[in-house]
Amino acid sequence: MFTGIIENLGLIEAIETNGTNATFWILSSLSNELKVDQSLSHNGVCLTVEEVKSGQHRVTAIEETLRKTNLGSWKVGTLINLERCMLMNGRLDGHIVQGHVDATATCIKKIALEGSWEYTFQFQEQFASLVIEKGSISVNGISLTCFNVTDNSFTVAIIPYTFSHTNMKQLEEGSIINMEFDIIGKYIQRMAQLK
């Protein structure tokens, strides 16, 4: 379980394909602190650390993950957001993020304001009930607040700290991002469907 508060950026150093799986070597200042079998959020996707060496760590994504997320578009040199699992004795600064991406969305607008940025994302209308005004959403693993919500889009505002410490600075119109909807909203939707 994660909070959506990004700890570090990672750089994709190498990609290997094994059947339908993709293995990534990621360079980051966090890598040497990791342990094999540890769960780590990569752009909002929970992946298991398989190996650590020389300031890098290795993870593998299976076909299902590659199909449902933006991991299949990663290339050598891609910057990704990293977050270790939350400690149960710490503060929950963002919101509950499981690392289980629900869908991808496309950036349809990026506006640079005086000291902040606004990004608008378009998503599949089937998820409209899970995106609410002033609700939480995970975008590439970042805990953000939605506004200007429609049936198939939402906007988020990015402060300078988040812009410089995450891969939001690389997003442009047409960029594909990973989305995870708020778990509480998903449970409420499921209960309503079963009534």
C-alpha positions as a printed NumPy array, in Angstrom:
array([[  0.   ,   0.   ,   0.   ],
       [  1.226,   3.481,  -0.918],
       [  0.29 ,   7.108,  -0.274],
       [  0.894,   8.718,  -3.666],
       [  3.709,  10.901,  -2.306],
       [  6.61 ,  10.289,  -4.707],
       [ 10.   ,   9.671,  -3.071],
       [ 12.305,   9.576,  -6.034],
       [ 12.641,   9.493,  -9.799],
       [ 14.032,   6.44 , -11.557],
       [ 15.663,   6.242, -14.983],
       [ 15.058,   3.216, -17.217],
       [ 18.569,   1.922, -17.978],
       [ 17.78 ,  -1.335, -19.81 ],
       [ 14.774,  -3.346, -20.988],
       [ 14.743,  -7.078, -21.69 ],
       [ 11.869,  -9.031, -23.244],
       [ 11.214, -12.586, -22.079],
       [  8.217, -14.072, -23.896],
       [  5.316, -11.719, -23.092],
       [  7.082, -10.224, -20.061],
       [  9.28 ,  -7.121, -19.916],
       [ 12.118,  -6.753, -17.41 ],
       [ 13.345,  -3.271, -16.498],
       [ 16.61 ,  -2.161, -14.908],
       [ 16.034,   1.142, -13.117],
       [ 18.705,   3.541, -11.87 ],
       [ 17.816,   5.676,  -8.84 ],
       [ 19.354,   6.929,  -5.612],
       [ 16.692,   4.817,  -3.859],
       [ 17.736,   1.526,  -5.487],
       [ 20.57 ,   0.641,  -3.062],
       [ 18.123,   0.952,  -0.132],
       [ 15.78 ,  -1.669,  -1.616],
       [ 15.606,  -5.38 ,  -0.823],
       [ 14.676,  -8.315,  -3.018],
       [ 10.946,  -9.167,  -2.669],
       [ 10.081,  -5.595,  -1.658],
       [  7.05 ,  -3.961,  -3.294],
       [  7.723,  -0.635,  -4.969],
       [  5.43 ,   1.709,  -6.891],
       [  6.691,   2.483, -10.413],
       [  4.504,   5.187, -12.018],
       [  1.742,   3.921,  -9.739],
       [  2.248,   0.235, -10.58 ],
       [  3.22 ,  -2.048,  -7.701],
       [  6.128,  -4.249,  -8.855],
       [  8.348,  -6.646,  -6.908],
       [ 12.072,  -5.909,  -6.672],
       [ 13.904,  -8.936,  -8.086],
       [ 17.53 ,  -7.822,  -7.88 ],
       [ 19.561,  -4.848,  -6.617],
       [ 23.073,  -3.955,  -7.776],
       [ 25.236,  -0.934,  -8.61 ],
       [ 22.579,   1.667,  -7.791],
       [ 19.978,  -0.106,  -9.909],
       [ 17.097,  -2.477,  -9.292],
       [ 15.329,  -4.961, -11.549],
       [ 11.578,  -5.561, -11.87 ],
       [  9.439,  -7.547, -14.307],
       [  6.004,  -6.696, -15.681],
       [  3.794,  -9.463, -17.058],
       [  1.57 ,  -9.183, -20.145],
       [ -1.525,  -8.135, -18.137],
       [  0.378,  -5.245, -16.54 ],
       [  1.893,  -4.145, -19.843],
       [ -1.56 ,  -4.153, -21.46 ],
       [ -3.373,  -2.193, -18.727],
       [ -0.703,   0.43 , -17.943],
       [  1.78 ,   2.701, -19.722],
       [  4.716,   0.379, -18.903],
       [  4.631,  -1.055, -22.427],
       [  5.625,   2.36 , -23.778],
       [  8.663,   2.755, -21.508],
       [ 11.969,   3.152, -23.318],
       [ 15.574,   3.429, -22.171],
       [ 15.849,   6.948, -20.76 ],
       [ 12.231,   7.187, -19.538],
       [ 11.878,   8.884, -16.13 ],
       [  9.453,   7.191, -13.743],
       [  8.014,   8.008, -10.309],
       [  9.065,   5.745,  -7.411],
       [  7.524,   5.252,  -3.967],
       [  8.213,   2.638,  -1.307],
       [  5.328,   1.087,   0.651],
       [  3.921,   3.213,   3.438],
       [  4.864,   2.543,   7.037],
       [  1.878,   1.775,   9.247],
       [  3.263,   4.016,  12.003],
       [  3.569,   7.053,   9.711],
       [  1.335,   9.773,   8.349],
       [ -0.85 ,   9.211,   5.302],
       [  0.075,  12.432,   3.482],
       [ -1.676,  11.571,   0.208],
       [ -4.452,   8.973,   0.003],
       [ -4.611,   5.162,   0.003],
       [ -3.002,   3.955,  -3.238],
       [ -2.779,   0.208,  -3.841],
       [ -0.478,   0.235,  -6.842],
       [ -3.161,  -1.541,  -8.905],
       [ -3.706,   0.622, -11.987],
       [ -7.321,   0.701, -13.169],
       [ -6.862,   2.321, -16.577],
       [ -4.801,   4.723, -18.609],
       [ -5.756,   8.247, -19.665],
       [ -4.45 ,  10.723, -22.23 ],
       [ -3.251,  14.241, -21.496],
       [ -5.391,  16.508, -23.687],
       [ -4.281,  19.877, -22.292],
       [ -1.309,  21.3  , -20.409],
       [ -1.388,  24.909, -19.248],
       [  1.598,  26.661, -17.652],
       [  0.347,  29.269, -15.198],
       [  2.414,  31.705, -13.168],
       [  4.005,  29.283, -10.72 ],
       [  1.86 ,  26.195, -11.309],
       [  0.582,  23.92 , -14.082],
       [ -2.795,  22.428, -14.965],
       [ -3.179,  19.146, -16.822],
       [ -6.439,  17.82 , -18.246],
       [ -6.762,  14.088, -18.855],
       [ -9.331,  12.21 , -20.927],
       [-10.406,   8.72 , -19.844],
       [-12.938,   6.067, -20.844],
       [-16.487,   7.115, -19.951],
       [-17.164,   3.752, -18.267],
       [-15.141,   5.075, -15.281],
       [-17.133,   8.329, -14.906],
       [-18.674,   7.339, -11.57 ],
       [-15.212,   6.864, -10.006],
       [-13.951,  10.385, -10.703],
       [-15.515,  13.084,  -8.541],
       [-15.006,  16.81 ,  -8.061],
       [-12.355,  17.415,  -5.366],
       [-11.813,  13.651,  -5.108],
       [ -8.464,  11.874,  -4.956],
       [ -6.892,  10.126,  -7.921],
       [ -3.489,   8.565,  -8.552],
       [ -1.775,   9.79 , -11.745],
       [  1.445,   7.872, -12.468],
       [  1.445,   7.064,  -8.746],
       [  1.023,  10.706,  -7.614],
       [ -1.826,  11.489,  -5.221],
       [ -3.724,  14.392,  -6.808],
       [ -7.083,  16.152,  -6.487],
       [ -9.52 ,  16.287,  -9.433],
       [-11.49 ,  19.344, -10.525],
       [-13.449,  20.384, -13.629],
       [-14.691,  16.78 , -13.759],
       [-16.811,  15.677, -16.735],
       [-18.025,  12.241, -17.839],
       [-14.696,  11.556, -19.528],
       [-12.143,  14.109, -18.285],
       [-10.685,  15.778, -15.216],
       [ -8.069,  18.417, -14.459],
       [ -5.34 ,  18.463, -11.81 ],
       [ -3.202,  21.356, -10.597],
       [  0.513,  20.812, -10.01 ],
       [  2.583,  22.865,  -7.579],
       [  6.265,  23.633,  -8.33 ],
       [  7.564,  21.006,  -5.858],
       [  5.547,  18.207,  -7.482],
       [  6.467,  19.455, -10.96 ],
       [ 10.208,  19.33 , -10.234],
       [ 10.234,  16.121,  -8.13 ],
       [  8.089,  13.871, -10.363],
       [  7.809,  13.035, -14.05 ],
       [  4.9  ,  15.492, -14.495],
       [  7.437,  17.871, -16.056],
       [  7.803,  15.444, -18.98 ],
       [  4.08 ,  15.085, -19.702],
       [  2.769,  16.845, -22.795],
       [ -0.465,  16.721, -24.748],
       [ -0.811,  13.146, -26.011],
       [  1.113,  11.576, -23.106],
       [ -0.45 ,   8.403, -21.649],
       [ -0.636,   8.154, -17.849],
       [ -1.6  ,   5.427, -15.367],
       [ -4.728,   6.049, -13.261],
       [ -5.835,   4.402, -10.056],
       [ -9.205,   5.428,  -8.685],
       [ -9.861,   5.931,  -4.984],
       [-10.395,   2.526,  -3.309],
       [-13.255,   3.839,  -1.158],
       [-15.114,   4.969,  -4.28 ],
       [-14.584,   1.561,  -5.875],
       [-16.071,  -0.23 ,  -2.839],
       [-19.074,   2.116,  -2.781],
       [-19.66 ,   1.551,  -6.495],
       [-19.472,  -2.23 ,  -6.029],
       [-21.946,  -2.181,  -3.113],
       [-24.375,  -0.06 ,  -5.137],
       [-24.125,  -2.483,  -8.091],
       [-24.94 ,  -5.478,  -5.863],
       [-28.128,  -3.914,  -4.404]])
